[in-house]
Amino acid sequence: MPRHIITAPADLDVLTKLEGPLVYLNGPIQGTDDWQAEAIAILGDLAPDLHVASARARSFAGGPERHMAWEQAFIERGARDGVVLFWCARETRHRCDRTYAAQMRFELGEWAVKSSIGLARLVVGIERGFTGGPYLHRRLTLSYSNIPVCRTLRQACAVAAELTRHETPLVIYPRDLSELFTLQPFGGKNNG
C-alpha cells in the first residue's frame, strides 16, 4: 500500500482505509519550528511505505474540539498499530500568555503510563534547549525503561521506523477503567 501522510484536519474516514503501521507525530506546534515536516521527510527516507500522521495543520476551521478528536483518533491508531513519536522541540518563539508544550507534556505522561502496561509503543526525542529536557530525560530513563529516549530527531525517527518493523503487540483496550483496577481472585494457596 502506498504511504499516506495525514495532517489535520483530514477526514477520520482515512483511518479505516489505512493498512499497516502508522507513526503519530506528537509534540509542540505553536512556538517552535515545523519539525513535523522534517520528521516526515526523514521517515520518508528511512521507511518510504510507512504512514505518518501529524496534527500540524496549515489551517483548521473545525475548532479545538474537532482538532482534539482528530488527534485522539490518530494517536490511538498509532498506539494500536505503529508508534507514537514524541519530539520535545525547543521553543523558538516565546508567548507570555501560553505555557510552552503543555499539551504535549500531559499527553507524554498519559501515554508513558499506557506504554508501561503494554497499551502503546513510544519513542521520545528531546532536542537540546527544550525547557526541562534534562529532567524529563532522567525521569523517563528511570521510570519508563521501555521507552527509547533519543537526542536527535533523525535518531527518534530511525528508532520509530525500526519499531514498526516488529510485530505489534496485541492491544486489548478495557471497556472502562474498572477493568484496569479489578483484582482477579488468587487461585493458589496463601503462603502467609
KOLPA-933262 format. One record per residue: residue in one letter; residue number from 0; x negated, y, z of N, C-alpha, C in turn. Coordinates in pm, whole numbers. Layout:
N
res:n:n.u:n.v:n.w:ca.u:ca.v:ca.w:c.u:c.v:c.w
a:NUM:X:Y:Z:X:Y:Z:X:Y:Z
...
This chain:
192
res:n:n.u:n.v:n.w:ca.u:ca.v:ca.w:c.u:c.v:c.w
m:0:-85:-118:0:0:0:0:-89:124:0
p:1:-55:225:-76:-138:345:-79:-132:420:54
r:2:-235:493:79:-247:571:203:-144:683:205
h:3:-89:708:322:2:820:342:-58:916:443
i:4:-52:1044:412:-88:1150:505:43:1217:540
i:5:83:1207:664:213:1258:705:189:1374:800
t:6:247:1488:768:236:1604:855:376:1652:889
a:7:387:1713:1006:517:1768:1048:556:1874:947
p:8:679:1885:912:799:1817:959:849:1707:864
a:9:763:1621:820:806:1514:729:926:1440:788
d:10:1009:1392:702:1129:1319:743:1088:1194:820
l:11:1159:1167:927:1128:1049:1009:1154:918:935
d:12:1231:923:825:1258:802:748:1131:739:693
v:13:1025:818:678:900:765:625:845:655:717
l:14:877:662:844:830:561:939:875:421:901
t:15:997:408:850:1049:275:814:984:221:688
k:16:922:308:610:862:267:483:713:235:495
l:17:651:274:606:507:251:623:478:105:655
e:18:381:52:587:331:-82:618:184:-68:652
g:19:144:-127:761:5:-119:802:-16:-17:911
p:20:-138:-14:965:-168:71:1080:-165:220:1048
l:21:-140:297:1153:-133:443:1144:-222:501:1253
v:22:-298:603:1219:-372:680:1318:-295:809:1340
y:23:-257:832:1465:-189:956:1500:-292:1051:1559
l:24:-303:1170:1501:-399:1270:1547:-334:1358:1652
n:25:-386:1353:1774:-330:1432:1883:-439:1523:1936
g:26:-404:1648:1954:-499:1745:2006:-445:1884:1986
p:27:-519:1984:2031:-471:2121:2021:-448:2165:1877
i:28:-345:2246:1861:-314:2304:1730:-336:2455:1736
q:29:-278:2520:1835:-294:2665:1849:-423:2696:1923
g:30:-494:2797:1877:-614:2841:1945:-741:2770:1904
t:31:-734:2690:1799:-853:2618:1753:-851:2607:1601
d:32:-962:2564:1547:-972:2545:1402:-890:2425:1358
d:33:-871:2411:1229:-793:2300:1173:-878:2173:1170
w:34:-900:2117:1288:-978:1995:1300:-905:1877:1238
q:35:-771:1886:1230:-692:1776:1175:-727:1752:1027
a:36:-745:1860:950:-782:1845:809:-918:1776:797
e:37:-1009:1811:885:-1141:1747:883:-1129:1598:919
a:38:-1047:1567:1019:-1028:1426:1059:-964:1346:946
i:39:-867:1404:879:-801:1335:767:-904:1305:657
a:40:-992:1401:629:-1096:1379:527:-1193:1270:571
i:41:-1235:1272:696:-1328:1171:747:-1264:1033:739
l:42:-1140:1022:786:-1071:893:781:-1051:846:637
g:43:-1032:940:546:-1020:904:404:-1147:842:350
d:44:-1262:892:397:-1390:834:356:-1413:697:420
l:45:-1379:685:547:-1408:562:621:-1309:450:595
a:46:-1182:486:578:-1075:386:562:-968:443:470
p:47:-993:438:338:-904:506:243:-761:455:240
d:48:-735:337:295:-599:283:293:-523:307:424
l:49:-584:378:517:-526:399:649:-426:515:647
h:50:-309:494:705:-209:601:718:-251:693:832
v:51:-227:824:814:-264:922:915:-148:1018:934
a:52:-115:1048:1060:-10:1145:1091:-68:1258:1175
s:53:-30:1379:1142:-76:1498:1213:41:1592:1238
a:54:50:1644:1360:158:1736:1394:132:1878:1346
r:55:11:1906:1297:-17:2041:1247:63:2063:1119
a:56:142:2169:1120:227:2199:1004:198:2341:955
r:57:210:2359:825:194:2495:770:308:2583:818
s:58:426:2526:820:543:2595:875:637:2489:928
f:59:708:2524:1033:801:2428:1091:926:2502:1132
a:60:1029:2490:1051:1153:2563:1074:1251:2487:1162
g:61:1219:2365:1199:1313:2282:1274:1325:2315:1421
g:62:1240:2401:1475:1244:2435:1615:1163:2339:1700
p:63:1137:2378:1825:1050:2299:1911:1104:2160:1945
e:64:1235:2147:1963:1291:2016:1997:1271:1916:1884
r:65:1294:1960:1761:1276:1871:1645:1128:1835:1628
h:66:1041:1934:1652:898:1908:1641:854:1806:1746
m:67:902:1820:1868:866:1724:1973:921:1585:1943
a:68:1040:1577:1886:1096:1446:1848:1011:1383:1739
w:69:965:1464:1642:877:1416:1535:748:1361:1596
e:70:686:1441:1684:561:1399:1747:579:1268:1823
q:71:687:1259:1900:710:1139:1980:726:1015:1892
a:72:802:1028:1784:823:913:1695:693:866:1632
f:73:608:959:1590:484:921:1524:377:873:1622
i:74:371:933:1741:273:885:1839:310:744:1883
e:75:439:716:1898:481:580:1935:448:481:1824
r:76:463:522:1698:430:433:1585:280:405:1583
g:77:197:508:1607:53:488:1614:14:397:1730
a:78:80:415:1843:52:332:1960:92:187:1935
r:79:202:167:1865:254:33:1840:174:-42:1735
d:80:131:28:1631:61:-37:1520:-47:56:1467
g:81:-154:66:1540:-263:154:1499:-336:208:1619
v:82:-366:337:1614:-444:402:1719:-395:545:1736
v:83:-398:593:1858:-375:734:1887:-511:796:1913
l:84:-550:890:1828:-680:955:1840:-658:1093:1903
f:85:-712:1112:2022:-708:1242:2089:-840:1312:2062
w:86:-832:1433:2006:-954:1513:1987:-939:1639:2070
c:87:-1028:1655:2166:-1029:1771:2254:-1116:1877:2189
a:88:-1055:1951:2098:-1127:2055:2023:-1147:2178:2111
r:89:-1262:2239:2098:-1289:2358:2178:-1201:2473:2130
e:90:-1172:2563:2222:-1089:2680:2193:-1171:2780:2112
t:91:-1115:2828:2000:-1184:2927:1918:-1113:3063:1918
r:92:-985:3065:1956:-908:3189:1963:-827:3188:2093
h:93:-870:3267:2190:-805:3266:2321:-676:3346:2321
r:94:-576:3291:2389:-448:3362:2410:-424:3369:2560
c:95:-416:3487:2612:-398:3504:2757:-261:3457:2805
d:96:-163:3451:2714:-27:3414:2753:0:3264:2744
r:97:-102:3186:2715:-79:3043:2695:-199:2963:2746
t:98:-170:2858:2822:-277:2768:2867:-321:2683:2749
y:99:-450:2682:2724:-502:2611:2608:-491:2460:2626
a:100:-438:2394:2526:-432:2248:2515:-352:2182:2627
a:101:-257:2254:2684:-179:2199:2797:-100:2076:2755
q:102:-32:2081:2641:48:1967:2596:-39:1845:2571
m:103:-154:1866:2507:-243:1755:2479:-296:1692:2607
r:104:-329:1773:2705:-380:1720:2832:-275:1634:2900
f:105:-150:1678:2900:-42:1600:2959:-26:1468:2884
e:106:-20:1476:2750:0:1355:2669:-117:1259:2682
l:107:-238:1311:2695:-354:1224:2714:-340:1144:2844
g:108:-298:1211:2950:-277:1140:3076:-168:1034:3063
e:109:-59:1072:3000:53:978:2981:9:855:2901
w:110:-58:876:2789:-96:764:2702:-216:687:2756
a:111:-299:751:2838:-409:677:2902:-351:571:2996
v:112:-250:609:3071:-186:512:3161:-121:401:3079
k:113:-51:436:2972:12:334:2888:-93:240:2828
s:114:-208:296:2789:-312:210:2731:-370:116:2835
s:115:-374:159:2960:-432:75:3065:-348:-48:3093
i:116:-221:-45:3054:-135:-163:3072:-101:-228:2938
g:117:-179:-194:2835:-167:-262:2707:-59:-211:2614
l:118:-7:-91:2639:100:-40:2553:50:47:2439
a:119:-80:70:2430:-133:156:2323:-284:139:2315
r:120:-339:173:2197:-484:183:2181:-517:329:2157
l:121:-611:380:2235:-651:520:2228:-799:531:2199
v:122:-833:641:2134:-971:685:2120:-969:832:2159
v:123:-1066:874:2238:-1074:1014:2280:-1207:1070:2236
g:124:-1203:1187:2177:-1324:1261:2143:-1320:1396:2213
i:125:-1434:1437:2268:-1440:1564:2340:-1549:1649:2276
e:126:-1507:1758:2213:-1602:1848:2149:-1679:1928:2254
r:127:-1807:1946:2230:-1888:2029:2319:-1824:2169:2325
g:128:-1804:2219:2445:-1742:2350:2463:-1594:2342:2498
f:129:-1536:2221:2496:-1396:2206:2537:-1389:2230:2688
t:130:-1304:2322:2730:-1292:2357:2871:-1255:2235:2954
g:131:-1337:2204:3052:-1313:2088:3136:-1358:1957:3074
g:132:-1428:1965:2962:-1471:1846:2890:-1556:1749:2971
p:133:-1660:1798:3042:-1742:1705:3121:-1661:1632:3229
y:134:-1571:1704:3294:-1486:1641:3396:-1395:1537:3331
l:135:-1333:1573:3222:-1242:1481:3152:-1319:1356:3107
h:136:-1438:1374:3053:-1519:1260:3010:-1548:1167:3128
r:137:-1587:1225:3240:-1619:1144:3358:-1497:1070:3410
r:138:-1383:1137:3419:-1262:1073:3472:-1216:960:3380
l:139:-1219:983:3249:-1179:877:3156:-1274:758:3166
t:140:-1402:785:3175:-1501:678:3184:-1482:596:3312
l:141:-1455:663:3422:-1438:592:3549:-1305:519:3560
s:142:-1198:583:3515:-1064:530:3539:-1007:447:3425
y:143:-1055:469:3303:-998:402:3185:-1110:349:3097
s:144:-1175:245:3144:-1289:190:3070:-1246:128:2937
n:145:-1116:108:2917:-1066:54:2790:-1060:159:2679
i:146:-1077:285:2714:-1066:393:2615:-1205:440:2574
p:147:-1239:424:2445:-1367:479:2398:-1365:632:2403
v:148:-1471:692:2454:-1483:837:2461:-1601:876:2373
c:149:-1573:960:2274:-1672:996:2171:-1711:1143:2183
r:150:-1827:1176:2128:-1879:1313:2135:-1859:1394:2007
t:151:-1831:1326:1896:-1810:1398:1770:-1680:1350:1706
l:152:-1624:1433:1621:-1501:1396:1550:-1527:1280:1457
r:153:-1641:1279:1390:-1675:1168:1300:-1683:1036:1377
q:154:-1745:1039:1492:-1756:917:1573:-1617:871:1619
a:155:-1531:964:1663:-1396:927:1707:-1316:866:1591
c:156:-1330:924:1472:-1261:870:1354:-1313:731:1319
a:157:-1444:712:1328:-1503:581:1296:-1455:475:1394
v:158:-1448:508:1521:-1400:412:1621:-1252:382:1597
a:159:-1173:485:1568:-1030:464:1541:-1011:374:1419
a:160:-1085:400:1313:-1075:317:1192:-1111:173:1222
e:161:-1216:153:1301:-1257:18:1337:-1151:-53:1421
l:162:-1092:17:1515:-989:-45:1599:-867:-88:1518
t:163:-836:-15:1411:-719:-53:1330:-744:-181:1252
r:164:-871:-220:1237:-904:-343:1164:-881:-468:1248
h:165:-866:-448:1378:-842:-561:1469:-693:-579:1485
e:166:-655:-702:1511:-513:-731:1527:-455:-646:1638
t:167:-341:-585:1608:-273:-504:1707:-211:-594:1812
p:168:-236:-565:1938:-174:-648:2041:-22:-634:2037
l:169:45:-742:2074:190:-739:2079:232:-643:2189
v:170:311:-545:2153:358:-447:2250:508:-464:2266
i:171:549:-494:2386:691:-505:2415:725:-393:2512
y:172:800:-295:2462:836:-183:2545:950:-223:2639
p:173:945:-177:2764:1054:-208:2856:1181:-134:2815
r:174:1296:-192:2850:1423:-126:2821:1441:-5:2911
d:175:1392:-13:3033:1395:101:3125:1281:86:3225
l:176:1261:189:3305:1147:190:3397:1154:80:3503
s:177:1274:38:3539:1284:-65:3643:1213:-194:3601
e:178:1207:-221:3472:1137:-342:3425:987:-335:3454
l:179:933:-214:3457:791:-199:3486:759:-223:3633
f:180:856:-198:3719:829:-200:3862:901:-311:3937
t:181:964:-402:3866:1030:-514:3931:929:-623:3961
l:182:920:-659:4086:826:-765:4125:887:-900:4091
q:183:808:-982:4029:852:-1117:3996:830:-1207:4117
p:184:923:-1301:4143:904:-1391:4258:777:-1474:4242
f:185:709:-1493:4352:586:-1570:4353:622:-1717:4365
g:186:574:-1801:4273:611:-1940:4269:525:-2031:4356
g:187:409:-1981:4400:319:-2065:4479:342:-2052:4628
k:188:261:-2120:4703:270:-2113:4849:192:-1994:4899
n:189:237:-1937:5005:170:-1825:5067:47:-1878:5140
n:190:-68:-1821:5108:-192:-1867:5173:-216:-1798:5307
g:191:-126:-1712:5348:-150:-1636:5471:-85:-1698:5583
